[in-house]
Amino acid sequence: MPWRTEPIRGAREAERGGGWETGGAASAVGLRKLPRADLHLKDYAPGRTGKTSGKEEDIMTNRLDGKVAIVTGGASGMGASHARGIVAHGGKVVIGDISDDAGRQIAEELGDSAVYTHLDVTSPEDWAQAVELAEQTFGTLNVLVNNAGILNGGSLDEYTPESWDLVMAINAKGPFLGLKSCVGALRRGKPASVINISSAAGMQGVAGMHGYTASKYAVRGLTKSAALELAGQGIRVNSVHPGNIATPMTQAMIDQVGGPAAGDRDASLLVRPAEPAEVTALVVYLASDDASFSTGGEFLVDGGITAGSVY
Ligand SMILES: NC(=O)c1ccc[n+]([C@@H]2O[C@H](COP(=O)([O-])OP(=O)(O)OC[C@H]3O[C@@H](n4cnc5c(N)ncnc54)[C@H](O)[C@@H]3O)[C@@H](O)[C@H]2O)c1
């Protein structure tokens, strides 16, 4: 996959120019640069507040008693965390993924409350099997977490139509097939909740991630059309927009193209990547009936990255 950061970095630096941090212009209009410490969210990391261990599975409640979920991409990263979090809160989970060994291992770890199934989100047949498995094993289906996704990128010169098709098939068509395949069971299992994992890249563009950005905007749009259609049928549909979360996906990107450049807004605002559990806490809430008045919504868990610019 052609990742090339230099032209993008170069463009960013050119855009930023040389004059942004000169004290003269800023003080002339009464502006001051915020101390960097004011922008850091590290003090709110799990464990630092003393309120949580940082592991969603360590916070046991019965918030999801009676809930049965399918979590796609549940073998890794955030999907695995969501599966663990759902069980920790009293729910049952069907873990779907194409990474069979890792998925089975997580299901085994979770015992009777979890089963694994091979679920390629681009396959209608796999979806049908997953729905059947949920209803047969746990008696119902009332939560769908469309989480599976891939990330690719490259400049417009390099990015191929094949890369575009692949990311759109998994990230955008996958959630559509999930909704289409699950809607009957979700109606039977209502009140039900669909959680579509979009991204901060579904709220604003990311240079060099054309297909990924488009796919995550598509997920946000699909969430709206489905929420409107299903509101009267006892099914809520919301999108979740994570920022920079520490998972194998982001690690692979860092390995290929490096982290945010020194001085970048991303580097200053998101001084730490979030733990998957910090996204799971939101997913558990949206899956539960506590979120009964939320549908068609966009839920940010992005460390403030889409809030605006930091000068
Ligand atoms: N990590 C981040 O910073 C971040 C930020 C915003 C959004 N997201 C989104 O969150 C979701 C989870 O990402 P993650 O960071 O945990 O990634 P990850 O790479 O750790 O996990 C993704 C999982 O999806 C699975 N998968 C890939 N293709 C699949 C397919 N066709 N069918 C079924 N499963 C498939 C993989 O096997 C893997 O287990 C993705 O939709 C991603 O786009 C991630």
PDBQT file of the ligand as one rigid body, heavy atoms in Angstrom, charges set to zero:
ROOT
HETATM    1  N1  LIG A 401      -7.471   2.901  16.002  1.00  0.00    +0.000 N 
HETATM    2  C1  LIG A 401      -7.900   4.116  15.737  1.00  0.00    +0.000 C 
HETATM    3  O1  LIG A 401      -7.235   5.107  16.052  1.00  0.00    +0.000 OA
HETATM    4  C2  LIG A 401      -9.240   4.315  15.064  1.00  0.00    +0.000 A 
HETATM    5  C3  LIG A 401      -9.739   5.625  14.998  1.00  0.00    +0.000 A 
HETATM    6  C4  LIG A 401     -10.984   5.829  14.428  1.00  0.00    +0.000 A 
HETATM    7  C5  LIG A 401     -11.719   4.772  13.956  1.00  0.00    +0.000 A 
HETATM    8  N2  LIG A 401     -11.217   3.512  14.020  1.00  0.00    +0.000 N 
HETATM    9  C6  LIG A 401     -12.058   2.430  13.535  1.00  0.00    +0.000 C 
HETATM   10  O2  LIG A 401     -12.305   1.526  14.600  1.00  0.00    +0.000 OA
HETATM   11  C7  LIG A 401     -12.518   0.211  14.067  1.00  0.00    +0.000 C 
HETATM   12  C8  LIG A 401     -11.610  -0.778  14.782  1.00  0.00    +0.000 C 
HETATM   13  O3  LIG A 401     -10.273  -0.424  14.515  1.00  0.00    +0.000 OA
HETATM   14  P1  LIG A 401      -9.011  -0.933  15.353  1.00  0.00    +0.000 P 
HETATM   15  O4  LIG A 401      -8.132   0.226  15.492  1.00  0.00    +0.000 OA
HETATM   16  O5  LIG A 401      -9.462  -1.675  16.534  1.00  0.00    +0.000 OA
HETATM   17  O6  LIG A 401      -8.352  -1.893  14.260  1.00  0.00    +0.000 OA
HETATM   18  P2  LIG A 401      -7.680  -3.347  14.336  1.00  0.00    +0.000 P 
HETATM   19  O7  LIG A 401      -6.891  -3.458  13.076  1.00  0.00    +0.000 OA
HETATM   20  O8  LIG A 401      -7.010  -3.568  15.636  1.00  0.00    +0.000 OA
HETATM   21  O9  LIG A 401      -8.939  -4.315  14.270  1.00  0.00    +0.000 OA
HETATM   22  C9  LIG A 401      -9.724  -4.410  13.130  1.00  0.00    +0.000 C 
HETATM   23  C10 LIG A 401     -10.314  -5.805  13.074  1.00  0.00    +0.000 C 
HETATM   24  O10 LIG A 401     -11.151  -5.852  11.903  1.00  0.00    +0.000 OA
HETATM   25  C11 LIG A 401     -10.923  -7.127  11.310  1.00  0.00    +0.000 C 
HETATM   26  N3  LIG A 401     -11.301  -7.103   9.896  1.00  0.00    +0.000 N 
HETATM   27  C12 LIG A 401     -10.625  -6.578   8.855  1.00  0.00    +0.000 A 
HETATM   28  N4  LIG A 401     -11.284  -6.838   7.717  1.00  0.00    +0.000 NA
HETATM   29  C13 LIG A 401     -12.396  -7.524   8.040  1.00  0.00    +0.000 A 
HETATM   30  C14 LIG A 401     -13.465  -8.080   7.316  1.00  0.00    +0.000 A 
HETATM   31  N5  LIG A 401     -13.527  -7.993   5.963  1.00  0.00    +0.000 N 
HETATM   32  N6  LIG A 401     -14.451  -8.701   7.982  1.00  0.00    +0.000 NA
HETATM   33  C15 LIG A 401     -14.400  -8.818   9.332  1.00  0.00    +0.000 A 
HETATM   34  N7  LIG A 401     -13.402  -8.344  10.078  1.00  0.00    +0.000 NA
HETATM   35  C16 LIG A 401     -12.409  -7.705   9.434  1.00  0.00    +0.000 A 
HETATM   36  C17 LIG A 401      -9.458  -7.407  11.528  1.00  0.00    +0.000 C 
HETATM   37  O11 LIG A 401      -9.153  -8.785  11.368  1.00  0.00    +0.000 OA
HETATM   38  C18 LIG A 401      -9.266  -6.899  12.931  1.00  0.00    +0.000 C 
HETATM   39  O12 LIG A 401      -9.502  -7.921  13.876  1.00  0.00    +0.000 OA
HETATM   40  C19 LIG A 401     -12.273   0.322  12.570  1.00  0.00    +0.000 C 
HETATM   41  O13 LIG A 401     -13.502   0.495  11.902  1.00  0.00    +0.000 OA
HETATM   42  C20 LIG A 401     -11.437   1.582  12.447  1.00  0.00    +0.000 C 
HETATM   43  O14 LIG A 401     -11.554   2.185  11.187  1.00  0.00    +0.000 OA
HETATM   44  C21 LIG A 401      -9.973   3.262  14.551  1.00  0.00    +0.000 A 
ENDROOT
TORSDOF 0
